[in-house]
């Protein structure tokens, strides 16, 4: 049975190697479920996650918080090569905006 109020991040994609759909969960990257249909792959991975969480609870393990429930500050650091930094600074100056605003606009595309 799948979890109630399940906020985990699921995806279903085609696996050419397996010739089936594969269900995945971002918070549990080592787990997957293969099925002939996308619906079956989603049902399968949701059941696997529910079973794993039940096992983790029984064993006193820390359960990953769903990505959707996490709070984000809106800040993160990105390292780029110095030449790329220079290019971004020039582009930002030419556009009359900060590097931060320029990078944010580029990332949101």
C-alpha positions in Angstrom: 0.0 0.0 0.0 1.3 3.5 -0.9 1.9 6.1 1.8 -0.9 8.5 2.8 0.0 12.2 2.2 3.0 11.1 0.1 5.0 14.2 -0.9 8.0 12.5 -2.3 9.3 13.4 -5.8 8.5 10.6 -8.3 9.3 10.3 -12.0 8.7 7.6 -14.6 10.8 7.2 -17.7 11.4 4.6 -20.4 14.4 2.3 -19.9 15.6 1.1 -23.4 18.0 -1.3 -21.6 15.1 -3.0 -19.8 12.5 -2.4 -22.4 10.1 -1.3 -19.6 9.2 1.9 -17.7 11.1 2.6 -14.6 9.7 4.4 -11.6 12.2 6.5 -9.6 12.1 8.6 -6.4 14.5 11.6 -6.1 14.7 11.2 -2.3 15.7 7.5 -2.6 18.0 7.5 -5.6 19.1 3.9 -5.2 15.6 2.5 -5.5 13.6 1.9 -8.7 10.7 -0.2 -10.0 10.3 -1.7 -13.5 6.9 -2.2 -15.2 5.3 -2.6 -18.6 3.2 0.6 -18.1 4.0 4.0 -16.7 1.2 3.7 -14.3 2.5 0.4 -13.1 6.0 1.8 -12.6 4.6 4.7 -10.5 2.5 2.3 -8.4 5.5 0.0 -7.9 8.0 2.7 -6.8 5.4 4.3 -4.5 4.9 0.8 -2.8 8.6 0.2 -2.6 9.1 3.6 -0.9 6.2 2.9 1.6 7.8 -0.4 2.4 11.3 1.1 2.9 9.9 3.9 5.1 8.0 1.3 7.2 11.3 -0.6 7.6 13.3 2.5 8.5 10.7 3.5 11.1 10.9 0.0 12.7 14.7 0.2 12.8 14.9 3.8 14.1 16.5 5.1 10.9 16.2 8.7 9.8 13.6 9.1 7.1 14.4 11.5 4.2 12.3 14.6 4.2 10.4 15.1 0.9 12.0 17.8 -1.3 8.6 19.4 -1.6 8.4 19.9 2.2 11.8 21.5 2.6 12.4 25.2 3.0 14.9 26.9 0.7 16.7 30.2 1.3 17.0 31.1 -2.4 20.8 31.3 -2.1 23.4 28.8 -3.3 27.0 29.2 -4.4 28.2 28.3 -7.9 31.8 28.1 -8.8 32.8 28.9 -12.4 36.1 29.3 -14.1 37.6 32.9 -13.9 37.1 33.5 -17.6 33.4 32.6 -17.3 33.1 34.9 -14.3 34.6 37.7 -16.4 32.2 37.0 -19.3 29.2 37.1 -16.9 30.4 40.4 -15.3 30.7 42.0 -18.8 27.2 40.7 -19.8 25.7 42.0 -16.5 27.4 45.4 -16.9 26.2 45.7 -20.5 22.6 44.8 -19.4 22.8 47.2 -16.4 22.0 44.4 -13.9 23.9 42.6 -11.2 25.7 39.3 -11.9 23.2 37.7 -9.5 20.2 39.0 -11.5 21.8 37.9 -14.8 22.6 34.4 -13.5 19.1 34.0 -12.0 17.6 35.0 -15.4 19.8 32.5 -17.2 18.9 29.7 -14.8 15.2 30.3 -15.0 15.1 29.8 -18.7 
